[in-house]
Amino acid sequence: MADSQPDAPQPLYAAHEPIFPRKVYGKFRNLKWAIMIVTLGIYYVTPWIRWDRGPSLPDQAVLIDLASRRFFFFWIEIWPHEFYFIAGLLVMAGLGLFLFTSALGRVWCGYACPQTVWTDLFILVERWIEGDRNARLRLHRQKKWDFRKVRLRLTKWTSWLLIGLATGGAWVFYFTDAPTLLRDLVTLNAHPVAYTTIAILTGTTFFFGGFAREQICIYACPWPRIQAAMLDEDSLVVGYRDWRGEPRKHSQEVEDGAPQGDCIDCMACVNVCPVGIDIRDGQQLECITCALCIDACDDIMAKIGKPRGLIDYMALTDEENERAGKPPKPILKHILRPRTIMYTALWALVGFGLVFALFIRADVDMTVAPVRNPTYVTLSDGSIRNTYEVRLRNKHGEDRRFNLTVSGDPAMRLSLEGTPYSSVTVPADSMRLQRVYLVAAPDANAAKVERSEVRLWIEDTLNGDRAYKDTVFNGRDN
């Protein structure tokens, strides 16, 4: 009896096999082209849109001004203390992602995610230069690096690098005046941080879009692991109607004489998939719901005279009805359900709150910080003096003079450091740090008690707008 040989050990890691999606036509592919053009257009063009805000403000429509710690978006200006607007927008983005995922699966991943958009662009360039799927496969499997292969690869990589450079360059334009920065970049006078940022973003875009591609979606992105909590049996996702397609043309059942299903096992759905999965195996973590397999399958069904929809957007709740030959529920019944209505209501609530806060915010504002060292000073006449650091904000496009007053105790007086007056001028669209003194007479209540509440007021002397902040006056602690 021959000795049995042990099985060869399997490698822990397998080499990555690149995916070369085939070109496909159809409504979902056209939708992806349209979204790619719009999103890339917005990204590349937005920093160059001008917006006249007057002589004291930048004229770039969208600008993240880190030096002044402000964010400009057309007619809206967000100051550092108004960061809640940014937080609210992030909350809305999260709720919107939950809403679309619960209704249509990973539709964000398949159509609008930056990784998907730039990967689509890189694949398009690759197809222009090297040809469609079969040509790219042959070139990839060709061991010999002859002149043709070197020429095609260098042309492709150079094109990718230029796209990455445009991507990194466009990003830094959001943080300073775009025309000025472009001139400084070309003349080598820009800050090293700008060159470093562009280099990093160019490299990451080149690698992520050109080489990593679906690996980012499968291994680096956390959303595939989270999305399961957003889906339920009524979510519309891309799926395969196996009850209609099976058994396939090349299956054992067909070879044994069973009637064939609509699936002819042409592999068109697999060949167009950007992540290289077979949708006929059911829902998978790797699927980004791009729906290109729907376009590919519908094209094959039309050619063989079968109805479309073998692969389509569908919900699990419709499976039983469709297996019995009954029509599925209307799409609106899948989309309008308690979960999606709740997400929509929360999204709208946050949005209305931000709009309301935007319209009621004042054009003058201040913050008050008591100086704690020392807590108070006893003057020669027995009066108690407290010191405060007051930040006055003028959000108008011209200089404004603000008058400061105090309320709380009639025996308390206010004075400003550096001026004998109780008013100061704040430059247009800027902040002024002003030291303020509050002095309580020896017999005043505020001087006798350890702590008392006071209110500081500012008034715009031009239009009468007022704002206030409550603070504490520290008296004798005996």
Secondary structure, DSSP 8 states (H G I E B T S, - for coil): -----------SS------------SHHHHHHHHHHHHHHHHHHHGGG-B----TTS--BSEEEETTTTEEEETTEEE-GGGTHHHHHHHHHHHHHHHHHHHHHSSHHHHHT-HHHHHHHHHHHHHHHHH-SHHHHHHHHH--S--HHHHHHHHHHHHHHHHHHHHHHHHHHGGGS-HHHHHHHHHTT-S-HHHHHHHHHHHHHHHHIIIIITHHIIIII-SHHHHGGGT--TT--EEEE-HHHH-S-TTSHHHHTT----S-----HHHHT-TT---GGG---TT-----HHHHHHHHHHHHHT--S-SEEEE-GGGHHHHHTT-----HHHHHSSHHHHHHHHHHHHHHHHHHHHHHH--SEEEEEEE--SSS-EE-TTS-EEEEEEEEEEE-SSS-EEEEEEEES-TTEEEEETTBSSSEEEE-TTEEEEEEEEEEE-TTSHHHHSSEEEEEEEEEETTT--EEEEEEEEE----
